[in-house]
Amino acid sequence: MISRISVFFRAVTFIGAYIKFTLEKLFCKLFAIPPSNNLDNHSLVNFGHAVHYKIDHLPTQFMICLFPSLIMTVSGLIVYAGGVVPLVYLGVKPSDAFSGAVSYPTYVIYIVLTVIGGMFLSNVLPSFTDIKTLYELIYVADEVHPVLKIFAFVPCMAAYVFSFLERTGITALALAAFPVVMIYLQR
């Protein structure tokens, strides 16, 4: 059931899913990680993520999880804020309050920025298998320093939880509902 929901929300947020896939593929090539040839891994469940062989090197796995997510987060926040701030906090409406002139193009641009930013922010986290591999490399391997295990606990658990929220589409729904609720509350 979750796989169908995940595929639906990946299809709805296709721009962010495609850019996230491209970034993951770019960083896999940068770190010389070969793509997986297993056809089972290339199902629609992994849509939006580059499927690669399991990495046994902790720093490389960390960078594969971090860098595409960081780029998606920063670019998504910039675009989402570029649409939400004028709509919600600056009170931009389809028509000017003073002159009554209709300014639909500007209003539509802010809505489009909000939607595209939401698509970016709905595809921020790495794939669930990458998070699981990172967790195994930190907590199952014996050679990892105990201090790293202590500091990595909260980020790993947060990644698990938010990855579940992303896979079930709760993140996309929350990002879509936020501007609508805020505009409604300001009336």
C-alpha positions in Angstrom: 0.0 0.0 0.0 2.8 2.4 0.9 4.5 1.7 -2.4 1.4 2.8 -4.3 1.1 5.9 -2.2 4.8 6.7 -2.7 4.5 6.3 -6.5 1.5 8.5 -6.6 3.1 11.3 -4.7 6.4 11.0 -6.6 4.3 11.3 -9.8 2.6 14.4 -8.4 5.9 16.0 -7.4 7.6 14.8 -10.6 9.8 17.9 -11.0 11.4 17.4 -7.6 11.7 13.6 -8.1 13.4 14.1 -11.4 15.9 16.6 -10.1 16.6 14.5 -7.0 17.3 11.5 -9.3 19.6 13.6 -11.4 21.5 14.9 -8.4 21.9 11.4 -6.9 23.0 10.0 -10.3 25.5 12.9 -10.5 27.0 12.2 -7.1 27.1 8.5 -7.8 29.2 9.2 -10.9 31.3 11.7 -8.9 32.2 9.0 -6.3 32.5 6.2 -8.9 29.6 4.2 -7.6 28.2 1.9 -10.3 24.5 1.7 -10.9 22.6 -1.4 -10.0 21.8 -3.9 -12.8 19.1 -5.7 -10.7 15.8 -5.1 -12.4 13.9 -5.6 -9.1 15.6 -2.4 -7.8 14.4 -0.3 -10.8 10.7 -0.6 -9.9 8.4 2.4 -9.5 9.0 2.4 -5.7 12.5 3.8 -6.3 11.2 6.4 -8.7 13.1 9.6 -7.9 16.1 7.9 -6.6 19.2 6.6 -8.3 19.6 2.9 -7.6 23.2 1.8 -7.0 25.2 -1.0 -5.5 25.5 -1.1 -1.7 28.3 1.1 -0.4 30.6 -0.3 2.3 32.5 2.9 3.0 30.9 5.1 5.6 32.1 8.6 4.4 31.0 7.9 0.8 27.6 6.7 2.0 27.2 9.7 4.2 28.1 12.0 1.2 25.7 10.2 -1.1 23.0 10.8 1.5 23.9 14.4 2.4 24.9 16.3 -0.7 21.8 15.7 -3.0 19.5 16.3 0.0 21.3 19.5 1.0 21.1 20.9 -2.5 17.4 19.9 -2.8 16.7 21.5 0.6 18.4 24.8 -0.1 17.0 25.2 -3.6 13.5 24.1 -2.4 13.5 26.5 0.5 14.5 29.4 -1.7 11.8 28.7 -4.3 9.1 27.8 -1.8 9.8 31.0 0.3 9.8 33.0 -3.0 6.2 32.0 -3.4 4.9 31.7 0.1 6.3 34.9 1.6 4.5 37.2 -0.9 1.3 35.2 -0.8 1.0 34.6 2.9 3.0 37.3 4.7 2.9 40.2 2.2 -0.7 39.7 1.3 -0.4 39.6 -2.5 -3.9 39.1 -4.0 -5.1 38.6 -7.6 -6.1 42.3 -7.6 -4.5 45.4 -6.1 -6.2 46.6 -2.9 -5.6 50.3 -3.7 -6.3 50.6 -7.4 -8.4 47.5 -8.0 -6.2 46.6 -11.0 -6.0 42.9 -11.7 -2.5 41.5 -11.5 -3.1 37.8 -12.2 0.3 37.2 -13.8 2.2 38.2 -10.6 -0.2 36.2 -8.5 0.1 33.1 -10.7 3.9 33.3 -10.6 3.9 33.2 -6.8 1.6 30.2 -6.9 3.8 28.5 -9.4 6.9 29.2 -7.2 5.1 27.8 -4.2 4.1 24.6 -6.1 7.6 24.0 -7.5 9.2 24.7 -4.2 6.8 22.2 -2.6 7.8 19.7 -5.3 11.5 20.2 -4.4 10.9 20.0 -0.6 8.8 16.8 -1.0 11.8 15.0 -2.4 14.5 16.0 0.0 15.5 12.8 1.7 17.6 10.0 0.4 16.1 6.7 -0.5 15.0 4.4 2.4 17.7 1.9 1.4 20.4 4.5 1.5 19.3 5.6 5.0 19.2 2.0 6.1 22.7 1.3 4.7 24.0 4.4 6.5 22.4 3.2 9.8 24.0 -0.2 9.3 27.4 1.2 8.6 27.2 3.3 11.8 25.6 1.0 14.3 26.3 -2.6 13.0 29.9 -2.2 12.1 32.4 -2.5 15.0 35.0 -0.1 13.7 32.9 3.0 14.2 33.9 5.2 17.2 31.3 5.3 20.0 31.2 9.1 20.0 30.0 9.0 16.3 27.3 6.6 17.3 26.1 9.0 20.0 26.0 12.1 17.7 24.5 10.2 14.7 21.6 8.7 16.6 19.2 11.7 16.4 19.9 12.4 12.7 19.6 8.7 11.7 16.3 8.4 13.6 15.0 11.7 12.1 15.9 10.5 8.6 14.0 7.3 9.2 10.9 9.1 10.4 11.0 11.8 7.8 11.7 9.3 5.1 8.5 7.5 6.1 6.6 10.8 6.0 8.0 11.5 2.5 7.1 8.0 1.2 3.5 8.3 2.5 3.0 11.7 1.0 2.4 13.5 4.3 5.2 15.9 3.5 3.7 16.9 0.2 0.3 17.4 1.8 1.7 19.5 4.6 3.6 21.7 2.1 0.5 22.2 0.0 -1.7 22.9 3.0 0.5 25.4 4.7 0.0 28.4 2.4 -3.7 27.7 2.1 -4.2 27.5 5.9 -2.1 30.6 6.5 -4.0 32.7 3.9 -7.3 31.5 5.4 -6.2 32.4 8.9 -5.3 35.9 7.8 -8.8 36.8 6.6 
